[in-house]
Amino acid sequence: MWLLTQALNNAGIQVLRFEFPYMTRSRESGTRRPPDRAPVLMASWHQALQVARALSPTPGKIFVGGKSMGGRMASHLLAQQPVPADLAGGLCFGYPFHPPDKPDRWRTEHFSELQRPLWIAQGERDPFGRRQEVMARGLAYKQLRLYWATDADHDLVPAKRSGLTGAQVLADIAAQARLFMGVTQ
């Protein structure tokens, strides 16, 4: 997340990061913890939104986003009824379309409820949703945009054989995110 944040900042996108409670507990204890249940995760998002609103240089134009499960929870914010008026859209980096090796358990049922645009940067080789299987699924939702990171995995790291560096892939993703968001400065 630190490298992705740096790439987004370099592209002119201001980022506010936060930790879910289970991440804080993991960091403090030094042991990996399972994620909190959805109500706790969503409460964390709402708290982060309050902070973002207070700090936003462009009130009324906040984008939510995250990596993997954090992005998935951000996408649920965009499917709420009603969606907070100041949310302009969402960005997901490495969306967990399904658990690895369980392509029958898709996590996209709420996409039909999206009230704002959702942009997903997905690695072509991501075991949580490879390009071929996602495209075969035919996810044609009005509010959904997909960007495929060339030969990248779930962490958006390209295979060595691609000839690309991680920094190049993240810079490309950040440039595409900037276009999606309409950032002009």
C-alpha positions in Angstrom: 0.0 0.0 0.0 2.9 2.4 0.7 4.3 2.0 -2.8 0.8 2.4 -4.4 0.1 5.5 -2.3 3.4 6.9 -3.4 2.6 6.3 -7.1 -0.9 7.9 -6.6 0.7 10.9 -4.9 3.2 11.2 -7.7 0.3 11.3 -10.2 -1.3 14.2 -8.3 -3.8 12.2 -6.3 -4.1 13.0 -2.6 -4.5 9.8 -0.5 -5.8 9.4 3.0 -5.0 6.0 4.4 -6.4 4.2 7.4 -6.3 0.8 9.1 -9.2 -1.5 9.8 -9.3 -2.6 13.5 -8.0 -6.1 12.7 -5.0 -4.6 10.8 -4.2 -2.5 13.8 -4.4 -5.5 16.1 -2.2 -7.5 13.7 0.4 -4.8 13.5 0.5 -4.4 17.3 0.6 -8.1 18.1 2.9 -9.1 15.3 0.5 -12.0 14.4 -1.8 -12.1 11.4 -5.5 -11.7 12.3 -8.6 -12.6 10.3 -10.6 -9.6 9.0 -13.4 -8.1 11.1 -17.0 -8.7 10.1 -18.5 -6.4 7.5 -20.4 -4.1 10.0 -17.1 -3.3 11.7 -15.3 -2.8 8.4 -18.1 -0.5 7.2 -18.1 1.5 10.4 -14.3 2.0 9.9 -15.1 3.3 6.4 -17.6 5.8 7.7 -15.1 7.0 10.3 -12.5 7.5 7.6 -15.0 9.3 5.5 -15.6 11.8 8.3 -11.8 12.5 8.4 -11.6 12.8 4.6 -14.5 15.2 4.5 -12.7 17.4 7.0 -9.5 17.4 5.1 -10.7 17.4 1.5 -9.5 20.3 -0.7 -12.5 19.6 -3.0 -15.6 19.1 -0.8 -18.2 16.9 -2.5 -15.7 15.0 -4.6 -14.4 12.2 -2.5 -13.3 8.9 -4.0 -13.1 5.8 -1.8 -10.9 2.9 -2.6 -8.6 0.2 -1.3 -6.5 -2.8 -1.9 -8.3 -6.2 -2.1 -10.8 -6.5 0.7 -10.5 -2.8 1.5 -11.5 -2.1 -2.1 -14.3 -4.6 -1.9 -15.7 -2.8 1.2 -15.3 0.6 -0.5 -17.4 -0.8 -3.4 -20.1 -1.7 -1.0 -20.2 2.0 0.1 -21.0 2.8 -3.5 -23.9 0.4 -3.6 -25.6 1.7 -0.4 -29.0 3.2 -0.5 -28.6 6.1 -0.4 -24.9 6.7 -1.3 -23.4 9.6 0.5 -23.8 12.6 -1.8 -20.1 13.6 -1.6 -18.8 10.2 -2.9 -17.8 10.7 -6.5 -16.7 7.1 -7.1 -14.4 4.3 -6.1 -11.1 2.7 -7.0 -10.2 -0.9 -6.2 -6.7 -2.2 -6.5 -6.6 -6.0 -6.8 -10.3 -6.7 -6.3 -11.1 -10.1 -4.8 -13.6 -11.3 -7.3 -13.6 -14.7 -5.7 -11.4 -16.6 -3.2 -8.4 -18.3 -4.9 -9.2 -21.7 -6.3 -12.9 -21.1 -5.7 -14.1 -19.5 -8.9 -17.7 -20.5 -8.1 -17.9 -18.0 -5.2 -18.1 -14.6 -6.9 -18.2 -11.4 -4.8 -19.9 -9.2 -7.4 -23.6 -9.5 -6.5 -23.7 -5.8 -5.3 -22.3 -4.5 -8.6 -25.8 -4.2 -10.0 -26.5 -1.8 -7.1 -23.6 0.6 -7.7 -24.7 4.2 -7.5 -21.4 5.7 -8.5 -18.6 4.7 -10.9 -16.3 1.9 -9.7 -12.9 1.5 -11.3 -10.9 -1.7 -10.7 -7.2 -2.1 -11.5 -6.7 -5.8 -11.6 -3.6 -7.9 -12.4 -4.0 -10.1 -15.4 -2.7 -13.1 -13.3 -4.6 -12.3 -10.1 -5.7 -15.6 -8.5 -8.7 -13.7 -7.0 -9.9 -13.0 -10.6 -7.7 -13.6 -13.7 -8.4 -11.6 -16.8 -9.8 -14.6 -18.8 -12.3 -15.6 -16.1 -13.5 -12.1 -15.3 -14.0 -11.3 -18.9 -15.8 -14.6 -19.5 -18.1 -13.7 -16.6 -19.3 -10.7 -18.7 -19.5 -8.2 -15.9 -21.3 -5.5 -17.9 -22.5 -3.0 -15.3 -23.1 0.6 -16.2 -21.0 1.9 -13.3 -18.0 -0.6 -13.6 -14.7 0.1 -15.3 -11.8 -2.4 -15.5 -8.2 -1.7 -16.0 -5.9 -4.7 -16.5 -2.3 -4.4 -15.2 -0.1 -6.3 -17.7 1.0 -9.7 -16.4 0.6 -8.6 -12.8 -0.6 -10.6 -9.8 -2.9 -9.7 -6.9 -0.3 -7.4 -5.4 0.0 -5.7 -8.8 3.5 -7.0 -9.2 4.4 -8.0 -12.8 6.1 -11.3 -13.7 9.8 -10.9 -14.4 9.2 -12.3 -17.9 7.0 -9.2 -18.7 10.1 -6.9 -18.7 8.1 -4.5 -16.5 9.1 -3.3 -13.1 6.7 -2.9 -10.2 7.2 0.8 -10.3 6.2 1.0 -13.9 3.1 -1.0 -13.3 2.1 1.2 -10.3 2.8 4.4 -12.3 0.6 3.2 -15.1 -2.2 2.3 -12.7 -1.9 5.7 -11.0 -2.0 7.5 -14.4 -5.2 5.5 -15.3 -6.7 6.2 -11.8 -6.0 9.9 -12.4 -7.9 9.8 -15.7 -10.8 8.0 -14.1 -11.0 10.5 -11.3 -10.7 13.5 -13.7 -7.8 15.0 -11.8 -6.5 17.9 -13.8 -3.8 19.5 -11.6 
